[in-house]
Amino acid sequence: MKQTAVKIVRGFVSIDEGQVHYRQAGKSQPGQAPLVMFHASPGSAKSLEPLIQVLAKGRHVIALDTLGNGDSCAPSQEAPDLAYFAQAHLRAITAMGIAQFDAWGAHTGANIACELAIENSDRVRSLIIDGIGLYSPQEQAELLQHYLPSVHIDQQGSQFHLLWNFVRDAYLFWPWYQKDSQHRRAIGLPHASELHDKAVEVFKAARTFHLSYKAALSYPKEQRLPLIKVPTLLTCSRHDMLYVYFEKVSDLVKPTRAQSTAGLGTSEALQETAALFERFLNDLA
């Protein structure tokens, strides 16, 4: 018998800045805390829907659009730091009536989840870091200078061409603006519909998506990550461009468990990786 797909429900919660968009699915079981997920940049929590579908079969899962991304409101500050994003999203989580929760984050979302866990260990029961960078000062300076394209919105629609290439080329090169054989990625492009959906989410946030990116790139991880005290699972796909930092991050975080994964790119890899997350969360009960 074919299993019925888990229903993902979308909604908004109000904070001082405006409304934060979220997706949620599943129901908490006795002794469980909700799992709150923070997506990678650019894009929105739409990219997490396949993972939500799997994880929500056994728990309550909530995935927020980062402020200034997807359908969430923009930050109230012109140059917010990572601590601001963590605090603002905690206000959204609180407004949803959630006290204690497990946190999962990837890339930019991992930075936000880490800072949440550091500053709110009474609220964050556990942490899953699924890919996070640890740049040298030289790498950090270069990325801050070149990674975020300057978007000018005009009547010719040049912003759409610019952002489409930005989203597409991030699959082909790392970093995306170094378009040569030395920086070519091996994963190739996703299905056209997936690429379209991700680009649309970025188009929505053309004016503000760079703010969370810049905050994450500027986040002083070498100083902050050793302050994580909650049970932590550190993972990273072997196909992730941030995998080169995996061991160095592990040395800083001292995770409860660290394991490379097959990622989320195929249905088999998705099931395998989600099972790892589930085992970690279930062991906390």
KABEL-V177665 format. One record per residue. RES is the residue in one small letter. SS is DSSP state (H for helix, E for strand, L for the rest). PHI is phi in whole degrees, 0 to 359 (NA if undefined). NEAR is the number of other ideal C-beta (glycine too) atoms within 12 Angstrom. Layout:
RES & SS & PHI & NEAR
RES & SS & PHI & NEAR
This chain:
m & L & NA & 3
k & L & 287 & 4
q & L & 286 & 8
t & L & 287 & 8
a & L & 296 & 15
v & L & 293 & 24
k & L & 277 & 17
i & L & 262 & 26
v & E & 251 & 20
r & E & 256 & 25
g & E & 195 & 23
f & E & 230 & 22
v & E & 231 & 33
s & E & 266 & 18
i & E & 230 & 27
d & L & 301 & 18
e & L & 288 & 26
g & E & 148 & 23
q & E & 244 & 22
v & E & 256 & 41
h & E & 272 & 34
y & E & 217 & 41
r & E & 241 & 38
q & E & 216 & 36
a & E & 202 & 33
g & L & 79 & 29
k & L & 226 & 19
s & L & 291 & 25
q & L & 267 & 18
p & L & 306 & 9
g & L & 84 & 12
q & L & 265 & 25
a & L & 252 & 31
p & E & 299 & 35
l & E & 259 & 47
v & E & 256 & 49
m & E & 247 & 48
f & E & 235 & 56
h & L & 280 & 48
a & L & 285 & 46
s & L & 258 & 44
p & L & 276 & 44
g & L & 125 & 43
s & L & 202 & 40
a & H & 291 & 42
k & H & 302 & 37
s & H & 296 & 37
l & H & 267 & 44
e & H & 304 & 33
p & H & 300 & 32
l & H & 289 & 43
i & H & 302 & 39
q & H & 303 & 26
v & H & 283 & 32
l & H & 291 & 43
a & L & 285 & 34
k & L & 293 & 23
g & L & 232 & 25
r & L & 196 & 34
h & L & 274 & 32
v & E & 238 & 43
i & E & 232 & 43
a & E & 232 & 49
l & E & 266 & 54
d & L & 282 & 47
t & L & 303 & 54
l & L & 308 & 46
g & L & 83 & 44
n & L & 227 & 45
g & L & 57 & 42
d & L & 254 & 30
s & L & 279 & 42
c & L & 294 & 31
a & L & 280 & 31
p & L & 299 & 35
s & L & 274 & 20
q & L & 256 & 22
e & L & 287 & 15
a & L & 223 & 18
p & L & 292 & 30
d & L & 267 & 25
l & H & 295 & 42
a & H & 299 & 26
y & H & 298 & 33
f & H & 299 & 48
a & H & 297 & 41
q & H & 293 & 29
a & H & 295 & 39
h & H & 289 & 54
l & H & 296 & 36
r & H & 298 & 27
a & H & 294 & 38
i & H & 298 & 37
t & H & 297 & 22
a & H & 295 & 24
m & L & 278 & 24
g & L & 85 & 14
i & L & 262 & 30
a & L & 266 & 18
q & L & 257 & 26
f & E & 205 & 41
d & E & 268 & 41
a & E & 240 & 49
w & E & 233 & 50
g & E & 210 & 47
a & L & 233 & 41
h & L & 54 & 37
t & H & 304 & 45
g & H & 297 & 47
a & H & 293 & 48
n & H & 300 & 48
i & H & 297 & 51
a & H & 296 & 53
c & H & 297 & 50
e & H & 295 & 41
l & H & 301 & 44
a & H & 293 & 40
i & H & 295 & 33
e & H & 272 & 26
n & L & 220 & 32
s & L & 294 & 21
d & L & 282 & 15
r & L & 257 & 29
v & E & 270 & 39
r & E & 288 & 31
s & E & 204 & 37
l & E & 223 & 48
i & E & 242 & 49
i & E & 257 & 50
d & E & 249 & 46
g & L & 96 & 40
i & L & 208 & 49
g & L & 274 & 38
l & L & 217 & 36
y & L & 277 & 28
s & L & 291 & 15
p & H & 305 & 15
q & H & 291 & 10
e & H & 297 & 23
q & H & 299 & 23
a & H & 297 & 14
e & H & 294 & 17
l & H & 295 & 27
l & H & 295 & 22
q & H & 279 & 16
h & H & 243 & 17
y & L & 288 & 32
l & L & 265 & 32
p & L & 292 & 27
s & L & 278 & 16
v & L & 263 & 25
h & L & 246 & 16
i & L & 272 & 17
d & L & 227 & 12
q & L & 282 & 8
q & L & 269 & 10
g & L & 72 & 15
s & H & 298 & 17
q & H & 298 & 25
f & H & 290 & 23
h & H & 295 & 19
l & H & 300 & 26
l & H & 287 & 35
w & H & 300 & 27
n & H & 295 & 23
f & H & 299 & 36
v & H & 293 & 34
r & H & 296 & 26
d & H & 290 & 27
a & H & 294 & 36
y & H & 280 & 28
l & H & 263 & 26
f & E & 221 & 25
w & L & 225 & 27
p & L & 291 & 31
w & L & 299 & 29
y & L & 272 & 21
q & L & 264 & 21
k & L & 265 & 18
d & L & 220 & 14
s & H & 296 & 10
q & H & 294 & 10
h & H & 252 & 17
r & E & 288 & 18
r & L & 268 & 27
a & L & 265 & 18
i & L & 280 & 22
g & L & 76 & 15
l & L & 280 & 21
p & L & 285 & 25
h & L & 305 & 14
a & H & 304 & 13
s & H & 292 & 12
e & H & 294 & 23
l & H & 297 & 26
h & H & 300 & 20
d & H & 300 & 24
k & H & 293 & 37
a & H & 298 & 35
v & H & 300 & 24
e & H & 298 & 34
v & H & 287 & 41
f & H & 305 & 30
k & H & 304 & 28
a & L & 252 & 38
a & L & 306 & 33
r & L & 278 & 21
t & L & 227 & 37
f & H & 298 & 41
h & H & 290 & 33
l & H & 293 & 36
s & H & 289 & 48
y & H & 303 & 38
k & H & 296 & 31
a & H & 298 & 38
a & H & 291 & 50
l & H & 296 & 33
s & H & 270 & 30
y & L & 297 & 37
p & L & 282 & 24
k & H & 295 & 34
e & H & 297 & 21
q & H & 272 & 15
r & H & 271 & 30
l & H & 299 & 34
p & H & 296 & 20
l & H & 274 & 22
i & L & 291 & 38
k & L & 241 & 22
v & L & 278 & 32
p & E & 305 & 27
t & E & 227 & 41
l & E & 254 & 38
l & E & 254 & 43
t & E & 228 & 41
c & E & 195 & 39
s & E & 294 & 31
r & L & 293 & 22
h & L & 264 & 24
d & L & 283 & 35
m & H & 296 & 32
l & H & 271 & 37
y & H & 298 & 30
v & H & 297 & 21
y & H & 263 & 28
f & H & 302 & 29
e & H & 293 & 17
k & H & 294 & 22
v & H & 295 & 36
s & H & 300 & 27
d & H & 294 & 17
l & H & 281 & 26
v & H & 281 & 38
k & L & 54 & 18
p & L & 291 & 32
t & L & 301 & 24
r & E & 207 & 25
a & E & 229 & 26
q & E & 205 & 26
s & E & 285 & 26
t & E & 227 & 36
a & L & 276 & 24
g & L & 84 & 31
l & L & 233 & 37
g & L & 286 & 27
t & L & 234 & 18
s & H & 297 & 16
e & H & 293 & 15
a & H & 295 & 24
l & H & 301 & 25
q & H & 298 & 23
e & H & 295 & 25
t & H & 290 & 37
a & H & 298 & 36
a & H & 297 & 23
l & H & 296 & 33
f & H & 298 & 42
e & H & 297 & 30
r & H & 299 & 21
f & H & 298 & 33
l & H & 293 & 36
n & H & 291 & 21
d & H & 293 & 15
l & L & 281 & 27
a & L & 292 & 19
